[in-house]
Amino acid sequence: MIRPNLVVALGALVVLGLLSGCGEAPAPSDEAAPAPRDISTSVWSVDLIRTLPGQQAEYLRNIEANWAGARRIAQDRQVVLSYRALAAPPDSARGWDVLLMTEYADSTTWADREEIFASIFASPEYVRVPTARPSSELRAFVAGGVVMEARVDVPADRSDP
């Protein structure tokens, strides 16, 4: 049995382990999304964001209003399996304070994400919520990447510690 919370936690730990301490955005890469192990393997897109001083609350309101709204529609269309916006206390030593994660059904869906979201933004379902300032004025992109879901089978009879 696979425990979904364990999968998300492991995926986030892998990403954080790879990207923690990154103060600069990585150099652009010509790498494509990793090839899936099998068609049922989901793909996570992860972005580490540093909000500008005093702007985290407004940035998170923008994320809830528009970023999450588009993902709810994508989830209804079954192209996004799940999404998370996680916030940590602003900390200049860490270099980021918001983690945005989107789980796509597979690498093909991830590769088509720009077209998918373009169709969502053009649809009558999506209503852009006006915000005081665009998100781009409230944050800096620190790092991002694509990771495959780490599947860990935990015996069903094993109790949690």
N, CA, C and O of each residue as an XYZ file, in Angstrom:
644
protein
N       0.842     -1.182      0.000
C       0.000      0.000      0.000
C       0.886      1.243      0.000
O       1.840      1.327      0.773
N       0.579      2.183     -0.845
C       1.337      3.425     -0.908
C       0.584      4.487     -0.145
O      -0.606      4.692     -0.383
N       1.238      5.152      0.747
C       0.611      6.204      1.534
C       0.874      7.540      0.855
O       2.026      7.970      0.779
N      -0.169      8.212      0.358
C       0.010      9.455     -0.397
C       0.779     10.524      0.350
O       1.614     11.199     -0.252
N       0.532     10.707      1.644
C       1.258     11.740      2.381
C       2.742     11.434      2.460
O       3.566     12.348      2.441
N       3.092     10.155      2.550
C       4.487      9.766      2.568
C       5.138     10.080      1.232
O       6.280     10.537      1.192
N       4.423      9.840      0.136
C       4.957     10.125     -1.189
C       5.222     11.613     -1.349
O       6.288     12.004     -1.824
N       4.259     12.449     -0.957
C       4.442     13.901     -1.059
C       5.592     14.348     -0.181
O       6.428     15.143     -0.611
N       5.646     13.849      1.039
C       6.715     14.240      1.951
C       8.083     13.822      1.418
O       9.034     14.602      1.472
N       8.186     12.611      0.910
C       9.462     12.158      0.358
C       9.854     12.984     -0.853
O      11.019     13.354     -1.002
N       8.894     13.278     -1.722
C       9.189     14.100     -2.892
C       9.666     15.477     -2.494
O      10.627     15.992     -3.067
N       9.007     16.081     -1.517
C       9.412     17.406     -1.053
C      10.789     17.351     -0.416
O      11.595     18.258     -0.621
N      11.079     16.300      0.357
C      12.398     16.179      0.973
C      13.489     16.013     -0.076
O      14.573     16.580      0.064
N      13.219     15.254     -1.109
C      14.205     15.077     -2.189
C      14.486     16.415     -2.844
O      15.643     16.786     -3.045
N      13.428     17.140     -3.177
C      13.603     18.442     -3.822
C      14.337     19.401     -2.904
O      15.270     20.084     -3.327
N      13.918     19.453     -1.650
C      14.576     20.349     -0.711
C      16.039     19.973     -0.525
O      16.900     20.848     -0.423
N      16.318     18.695     -0.482
C      17.702     18.255     -0.353
C      18.542     18.664     -1.545
O      19.705     19.038     -1.393
N      17.958     18.594     -2.727
C      18.690     18.960     -3.932
C      18.837     20.463     -4.087
O      19.850     20.946     -4.592
N      17.821     21.204     -3.650
C      17.796     22.627     -3.933
C      18.098     23.515     -2.740
O      18.288     24.718     -2.915
N      18.148     22.970     -1.540
C      18.396     23.828     -0.385
C      19.778     24.446     -0.495
O      20.739     23.822     -0.944
N      19.835     25.658     -0.079
C      21.099     26.359     -0.153
C      21.340     27.000     -1.499
O      22.373     27.643     -1.688
N      20.435     26.852     -2.437
C      20.601     27.485     -3.735
C      20.266     28.954     -3.591
O      19.118     29.300     -3.314
N      21.230     29.812     -3.770
C      20.973     31.234     -3.689
C      20.715     31.834     -5.048
O      20.121     32.908     -5.147
N      21.138     31.182     -6.073
C      20.975     31.669     -7.434
C      20.175     30.651     -8.227
O      20.205     29.456     -7.934
N      19.476     31.125     -9.213
C      18.755     30.216    -10.092
C      19.763     29.384    -10.869
O      20.799     29.905    -11.282
N      19.483     28.102    -11.077
C      20.403     27.267    -11.819
C      20.474     27.714    -13.275
O      19.542     28.318    -13.807
N      21.600     27.402    -13.899
C      21.752     27.736    -15.313
C      20.711     26.975    -16.118
O      20.393     25.830    -15.794
N      20.177     27.594    -17.163
C      19.187     26.889    -17.985
C      19.774     25.579    -18.499
O      20.965     25.478    -18.793
N      18.917     24.600    -18.596
C      19.346     23.278    -19.013
C      18.583     22.860    -20.259
O      17.427     23.238    -20.446
N      19.227     22.090    -21.099
C      18.574     21.548    -22.279
C      17.902     20.223    -21.966
O      17.361     19.569    -22.858
N      17.933     19.819    -20.683
C      17.357     18.537    -20.310
C      15.842     18.567    -20.438
O      15.192     19.558    -20.106
N      15.306     17.480    -20.915
C      13.851     17.323    -20.980
C      13.391     16.701    -19.673
O      14.213     16.346    -18.828
N      12.097     16.571    -19.505
C      11.571     15.900    -18.325
C      12.117     14.484    -18.286
O      12.314     13.861    -19.329
N      12.362     13.976    -17.084
C      12.861     12.605    -17.007
C      11.860     11.626    -17.605
O      10.648     11.793    -17.475
N      12.388     10.610    -18.258
C      11.515      9.588    -18.848
C      10.850      8.816    -17.721
O      11.522      8.416    -16.770
N       9.561      8.602    -17.807
C       8.880      7.889    -16.723
C       9.300      6.427    -16.670
O       9.614      5.818    -17.693
N       9.302      5.874    -15.463
C       9.594      4.448    -15.301
C       8.460      3.623    -15.883
O       8.675      2.562    -16.470
N       7.255      4.131    -15.709
C       6.098      3.521    -16.338
C       5.047      4.608    -16.500
O       5.173      5.682    -15.912
N       4.031      4.349    -17.275
C       3.056      5.364    -17.624
C       2.277      5.866    -16.413
O       1.709      6.956    -16.468
N       2.234      5.098    -15.314
C       1.465      5.495    -14.146
C       2.250      6.377    -13.179
O       1.707      6.798    -12.158
N       3.501      6.661    -13.476
C       4.334      7.449    -12.584
C       4.047      8.934    -12.763
O       4.167      9.471    -13.864
N       3.671      9.585    -11.679
C       3.388     11.012    -11.766
C       4.689     11.810    -11.758
O       5.743     11.321    -11.353
N       4.577     13.051    -12.219
C       5.713     13.960    -12.320
C       5.365     15.225    -11.551
O       4.282     15.785    -11.717
N       6.285     15.668    -10.713
C       6.085     16.885     -9.919
C       6.941     18.016    -10.475
O       8.134     17.849    -10.729
N       6.312     19.160    -10.657
C       7.024     20.393    -10.974
C       7.131     21.161     -9.667
O       6.129     21.365     -8.980
N       8.348     21.591     -9.317
C       8.580     22.231     -8.030
C       9.333     23.534     -8.254
O      10.349     23.561     -8.950
N       8.828     24.620     -7.657
C       9.491     25.925     -7.740
C       9.738     26.451     -6.336
O       8.846     26.435     -5.488
N      10.949     26.915     -6.102
C      11.299     27.576     -4.849
C      11.285     29.079     -5.110
O      11.937     29.564     -6.035
N      10.540     29.809     -4.289
C      10.319     31.232     -4.477
C      10.788     31.979     -3.228
O      10.582     31.522     -2.103
N      11.414     33.124     -3.441
C      11.755     34.016     -2.335
C      10.879     35.264     -2.495
O      11.016     36.004     -3.469
N       9.991     35.487     -1.544
C       9.175     36.696     -1.620
C      10.021     37.884     -1.165
O      10.937     37.745     -0.354
N       9.692     39.040     -1.705
C      10.403     40.251     -1.321
C      10.024     40.614      0.113
O       8.948     40.238      0.576
N      10.879     41.330      0.813
C      10.610     41.637      2.227
C       9.213     42.220      2.443
O       8.818     43.188      1.792
N       8.479     41.609      3.369
C       7.155     42.066      3.731
C       6.052     41.739      2.734
O       4.928     42.214      2.893
N       6.343     40.936      1.703
C       5.372     40.688      0.639
C       4.802     39.274      0.617
O       4.013     38.945     -0.269
N       5.188     38.426      1.582
C       4.753     37.038      1.534
C       3.233     36.891      1.587
O       2.669     36.126      0.805
N       2.563     37.599      2.481
C       1.106     37.452      2.620
C       0.398     37.849      1.323
O      -0.515     37.152      0.881
N       0.808     38.954      0.715
C       0.172     39.371     -0.542
C       0.460     38.369     -1.658
O      -0.423     38.054     -2.456
N       1.694     37.870     -1.712
C       2.048     36.871     -2.726
C       1.180     35.613     -2.563
O       0.676     35.075     -3.549
N       1.011     35.152     -1.333
C       0.207     33.952     -1.093
C      -1.263     34.189     -1.434
O      -1.940     33.267     -1.890
N      -1.767     35.398     -1.224
C      -3.137     35.719     -1.656
C      -3.236     35.623     -3.180
O      -4.216     35.094     -3.706
N      -2.228     36.130     -3.886
C      -2.210     36.027     -5.349
C      -2.164     34.568     -5.792
O      -2.851     34.178     -6.736
N      -1.358     33.771     -5.113
C      -1.247     32.349     -5.447
C      -2.597     31.665     -5.274
O      -3.024     30.909     -6.147
N      -3.267     31.921     -4.167
C      -4.574     31.305     -3.932
C      -5.593     31.789     -4.956
O      -6.408     31.001     -5.435
N      -5.558     33.052     -5.292
C      -6.547     33.623     -6.209
C      -6.400     33.102     -7.635
O      -7.404     32.812     -8.285
N      -5.188     32.979     -8.130
C      -5.007     32.682     -9.550
C      -4.248     31.387     -9.839
O      -4.729     30.565    -10.619
N      -3.089     31.183     -9.240
C      -2.305     29.965     -9.476
C      -3.121     28.741     -9.068
O      -3.260     27.791     -9.838
N      -3.661     28.775     -7.843
C      -4.434     27.627     -7.366
C      -5.741     27.485     -8.144
O      -6.195     26.368     -8.391
N      -6.343     28.600     -8.529
C      -7.583     28.534     -9.303
C      -7.406     27.807    -10.622
O      -8.251     27.002    -11.013
N      -6.307     28.090    -11.309
C      -6.023     27.409    -12.579
C      -5.771     25.926    -12.337
O      -6.181     25.089    -13.142
N      -5.105     25.595    -11.243
C      -4.833     24.191    -10.947
C      -6.091     23.433    -10.541
O      -6.206     22.240    -10.823
N      -7.037     24.103     -9.884
C      -8.313     23.445     -9.570
C      -9.028     23.034    -10.860
O      -9.583     21.939    -10.949
N      -9.010     23.916    -11.846
C      -9.629     23.588    -13.136
C      -8.869     22.439    -13.796
O      -9.484     21.515    -14.328
N      -7.543     22.490    -13.764
C      -6.733     21.413    -14.349
C      -6.993     20.094    -13.627
O      -6.986     19.031    -14.248
N      -7.220     20.162    -12.326
C      -7.536     18.948    -11.562
C      -8.904     18.414    -11.973
O      -9.078     17.204    -12.115
N      -9.870     19.299    -12.165
C     -11.198     18.877    -12.643
C     -11.097     18.212    -14.010
O     -11.860     17.297    -14.319
N     -10.152     18.673    -14.829
C      -9.936     18.096    -16.165
C      -9.045     16.853    -16.107
O      -8.778     16.232    -17.135
N      -8.594     16.498    -14.923
C      -7.787     15.300    -14.667
C      -6.416     15.328    -15.332
O      -5.882     14.278    -15.688
N      -5.845     16.509    -15.502
C      -4.478     16.603    -16.014
C      -3.495     16.947    -14.901
O      -2.303     16.660    -15.011
N      -3.992     17.560    -13.829
C      -3.208     17.784    -12.619
C      -3.814     16.903    -11.548
O      -5.023     16.932    -11.316
N      -2.968     16.116    -10.893
C      -3.452     15.227     -9.845
C      -3.582     15.949     -8.512
O      -4.538     15.727     -7.768
N      -2.612     16.817     -8.213
C      -2.653     17.587     -6.975
C      -1.703     18.768     -7.098
O      -0.905     18.855     -8.031
N      -1.809     19.665     -6.140
C      -0.922     20.828     -6.121
C      -0.814     21.312     -4.684
O      -1.713     21.090     -3.874
N       0.280     21.967     -4.380
C       0.517     22.491     -3.038
C       1.255     23.820     -3.156
O       2.127     23.994     -4.007
N       0.886     24.742     -2.290
C       1.651     25.962     -2.076
C       2.014     25.945     -0.598
O       1.144     26.086      0.262
N       3.283     25.774     -0.307
C       3.752     25.665      1.073
C       4.588     26.893      1.406
O       5.408     27.334      0.601
N       4.375     27.439      2.592
C       5.106     28.633      3.000
C       5.897     28.355      4.265
O       5.457     27.621      5.150
N       7.063     28.952      4.324
C       7.914     28.899      5.506
C       8.134     30.341      5.953
O       7.952     31.267      5.163
N       8.517     30.536      7.191
C       8.818     31.912      7.600
C       9.934     32.475      6.717
O      10.907     31.780      6.425
N       9.795     33.725      6.295
C      10.874     34.317      5.477
C      12.195     34.222      6.231
O      12.274     34.553      7.414
N      13.232     33.765      5.530
C      14.535     33.535      6.157
C      15.600     33.707      5.084
O      15.718     32.871      4.188
N      16.355     34.753      5.165
C      17.342     35.024      4.125
C      18.441     33.961      4.075
O      19.056     33.761      3.027
N      18.693     33.284      5.185
C      19.720     32.249      5.194
C      19.307     31.057      4.336
O      20.152     30.424      3.702
N      17.996     30.745      4.313
C      17.505     29.612      3.535
C      17.442     29.988      2.058
O      17.720     29.160      1.191
N      17.079     31.229      1.775
C      17.052     31.679      0.389
C      15.696     31.602     -0.279
O      15.515     32.189     -1.346
N      14.732     30.901      0.308
C      13.380     30.799     -0.260
C      12.388     30.687      0.880
O      12.744     30.280      1.986
N      11.126     31.052      0.606
C      10.117     30.937      1.653
C       8.780     30.395      1.144
O       7.855     30.207      1.934
N       8.664     30.142     -0.154
C       7.448     29.538     -0.709
C       7.867     28.414     -1.645
O       8.769     28.573     -2.467
N       7.203     27.286     -1.507
C       7.446     26.118     -2.347
C       6.147     25.830     -3.087
O       5.127     25.547     -2.460
N       6.175     25.901     -4.427
C       5.003     25.614     -5.252
C       5.204     24.266     -5.919
O       6.210     24.043     -6.593
N       4.243     23.365     -5.729
C       4.354     22.016     -6.276
C       3.091     21.669     -7.056
O       1.975     21.888     -6.585
N       3.283     21.127     -8.251
C       2.154     20.662     -9.060
C       2.459     19.238     -9.503
O       3.515     18.973    -10.078
N       1.535     18.325     -9.235
C       1.695     16.923     -9.627
C       0.903     16.669    -10.912
O      -0.320     16.806    -10.948
N       1.634     16.298    -11.960
C       1.024     15.956    -13.250
C       0.888     14.444    -13.356
O       1.648     13.699    -12.738
N      -0.066     14.006    -14.126
C      -0.352     12.577    -14.252
C       0.849     11.784    -14.754
O       1.085     10.662    -14.304
N       1.606     12.357    -15.680
C       2.749     11.656    -16.256
C       3.634     12.674    -16.985
O       3.307     13.860    -17.034
N       4.739     12.216    -17.541
C       5.667     13.134    -18.196
C       5.089     13.756    -19.464
O       5.474     14.865    -19.834
N       4.182     13.069    -20.129
C       3.541     13.637    -21.324
C       2.673     14.829    -20.933
O       2.704     15.866    -21.596
N       1.912     14.687    -19.873
C       1.074     15.786    -19.390
C       1.945     16.956    -18.956
O       1.629     18.109    -19.252
N       3.045     16.668    -18.254
C       3.968     17.728    -17.839
C       4.511     18.461    -19.071
O       4.579     19.690    -19.082
N       4.893     17.717    -20.091
C       5.441     18.333    -21.301
C       4.414     19.222    -22.004
O       4.783     20.187    -22.673
N       3.145     18.905    -21.856
C       2.062     19.668    -22.495
C       1.485     20.755    -21.589
O       0.463     21.350    -21.932
N       2.106     21.029    -20.450
C       1.524     21.922    -19.455
C       1.265     23.331    -19.965
O       0.266     23.941    -19.583
N       2.129     23.865    -20.813
C       1.913     25.228    -21.314
C       0.637     25.306    -22.146
O      -0.138     26.253    -22.009
N       0.419     24.320    -23.004
C      -0.808     24.294    -23.805
C      -2.029     24.062    -22.921
O      -3.085     24.654    -23.145
N      -1.881     23.204    -21.925
C      -2.990     22.918    -21.007
C      -3.418     24.189    -20.289
O      -4.606     24.510    -20.243
N      -2.449     24.919    -19.726
C      -2.805     26.123    -18.985
C      -3.241     27.250    -19.914
O      -4.076     28.067    -19.525
N      -2.708     27.318    -21.118
C      -3.190     28.322    -22.080
C      -4.672     28.094    -22.372
O      -5.440     29.051    -22.468
N      -5.075     26.828    -22.513
C      -6.493     26.548    -22.778
C      -7.355     26.864    -21.554
O      -8.500     27.293    -21.699
N      -6.814     26.655    -20.352
C      -7.546     27.004    -19.135
C      -7.725     28.515    -19.041
O      -8.826     28.990    -18.763
N      -6.656     29.274    -19.270
C      -6.728     30.729    -19.163
C      -7.692     31.319    -20.204
O      -8.285     32.373    -19.973
N      -7.845     30.647    -21.334
C      -8.739     31.125    -22.395
C     -10.186     30.661    -22.199
O     -11.085     31.122    -22.902
N     -10.411     29.760    -21.255
C     -11.751     29.191    -21.087
C     -12.622     30.081    -20.205
O     -12.108     30.843    -19.386
N     -13.937     29.985    -20.372
C     -14.847     30.754    -19.515
C     -14.854     30.265    -18.064
O     -15.320     30.978    -17.175
N     -14.343     29.057    -17.820
C     -14.263     28.532    -16.447
C     -13.321     29.362    -15.575
O     -13.552     29.547    -14.381
N     -12.252     29.857    -16.208
C     -11.209     30.559    -15.460
C     -11.533     32.046    -15.407
O     -11.695     32.705    -16.434
N     -11.622     32.544    -14.211
C     -11.844     33.972    -14.027
C     -10.654     34.509    -13.244
O     -10.487     34.210    -12.062
N      -9.840     35.296    -13.909
C      -8.668     35.873    -13.246
C      -9.139     36.857    -12.192
O      -9.944     37.748    -12.463
N      -8.621     36.679    -10.983
C      -8.968     37.563     -9.880
C      -7.995     38.734     -9.895
O      -6.782     38.536     -9.827
N      -8.516     39.945     -9.984
C      -7.615     41.109     -9.961
C      -6.871     41.174     -8.628
O      -7.452     40.930     -7.570
N      -5.601     41.500     -8.690
C      -4.780     41.637     -7.488
C      -4.147     43.025     -7.499
O      -4.018     43.657     -8.547
N      -3.762     43.479     -6.326
C      -3.173     44.819     -6.215
C      -1.918     44.938     -7.065
O      -1.695     45.959     -7.716
N      -1.104     43.898     -7.057
C       0.127     43.876     -7.856
C       0.333     42.486     -8.414
O      -0.071     41.504     -7.790
N       0.952     42.383     -9.574
C       1.224     41.043    -10.104
C       2.226     40.300     -9.221
O       3.090     40.903     -8.585
N       2.085     38.989     -9.201
C       2.980     38.155     -8.393
C       4.443     38.398     -8.732
O       5.303     38.324     -7.854
N       4.732     38.684     -9.988
C       6.125     38.886    -10.405
C       6.778     40.068     -9.701
O       8.005     40.134     -9.624
N       5.981     41.004     -9.186
C       6.532     42.154     -8.456
C       6.733     41.857     -6.975
O       7.262     42.691     -6.240
N       6.316     40.678     -6.535
C       6.347     40.343     -5.112
C       7.361     39.265     -4.771
O       7.533     38.926     -3.600
N       8.030     38.725     -5.773
C       8.898     37.570     -5.516
C      10.063     37.496     -6.489
O      10.119     38.192     -7.503
N      10.991     36.616     -6.127
C      12.102     36.256     -7.013
C      12.119     34.734     -7.124
O      11.957     34.026     -6.131
N      12.315     34.251     -8.327
C      12.432     32.809     -8.554
C      13.818     32.379     -8.097
O      14.817     32.965     -8.513
N      13.888     31.363     -7.248
C      15.171     30.881     -6.737
C      15.642     29.670     -7.534
O      16.761     29.660     -8.047
N      14.805     28.663     -7.638
C      15.171     27.433     -8.338
C      13.907     26.647     -8.623
O      12.867     26.872     -8.005
N      14.007     25.737     -9.549
C      12.882     24.877     -9.869
C      13.361     23.616    -10.534
O      14.513     23.510    -10.956
N      12.476     22.680    -10.620
C      12.844     21.432    -11.259
C      11.663     20.508    -11.385
O      10.546     20.816    -10.969
N      11.943     19.378    -11.966
C      10.948     18.338    -12.183
C      11.487     17.075    -11.541
O      12.643     16.704    -11.745
N      10.637     16.417    -10.762
C      11.041     15.169    -10.117
C       9.969     14.123    -10.342
O       8.786     14.438    -10.465
N      10.395     12.889    -10.392
C       9.460     11.776    -10.494
C       9.020     11.411     -9.086
O       9.764     11.597     -8.122
N       7.826     10.901     -8.979
C       7.320     10.492     -7.681
C       8.127      9.308     -7.162
O       8.334      8.325     -7.872
N       8.577      9.415     -5.917
C       9.265      8.298     -5.265
C       8.200      7.415     -4.640
O       7.511      7.833     -3.709
N       8.065      6.223     -5.134
C       7.040      5.317     -4.607
C       7.678      4.401     -3.583
O       8.627      3.671     -3.869
N       7.138      4.460     -2.405
C       7.641      3.642     -1.312
C       6.488      2.797     -0.814
O       5.470      3.322     -0.362
N       6.649      1.493     -0.899
C       5.620      0.593     -0.391
C       5.858      0.368      1.100
O       6.945     -0.035      1.516
N       4.833      0.633      1.886
C       4.890      0.411      3.319
C       3.901     -0.710      3.614
O       2.733     -0.622      3.236
N       4.358     -1.758      4.282
C       3.427     -2.859      4.596
C       2.197     -2.325      5.298
O       2.299     -1.485      6.192
N       1.022     -2.817      4.889
C      -0.248     -2.350      5.443
C      -0.381     -2.654      6.932
O      -1.094     -1.946      7.642
N       0.289     -3.686      7.409
C       0.143     -4.060      8.818
C       1.124     -3.308      9.716
O       1.090     -3.476     10.936
N       1.985     -2.493      9.142
C       2.951     -1.739      9.931
C       2.274     -0.509     10.522
O       1.634      0.258      9.803
N       2.412     -0.325     11.810
C       1.785      0.850     12.439
C       2.769      2.016     12.384
O       3.986      1.828     12.366
N       2.211      3.217     12.359
C       3.044      4.411     12.360
C       3.671      4.581     13.720
O       3.056      4.274     14.741
N       4.921      5.081     13.735
C       5.588      5.272     15.046
C       4.959      6.394     15.825
O       5.391      6.690     16.939
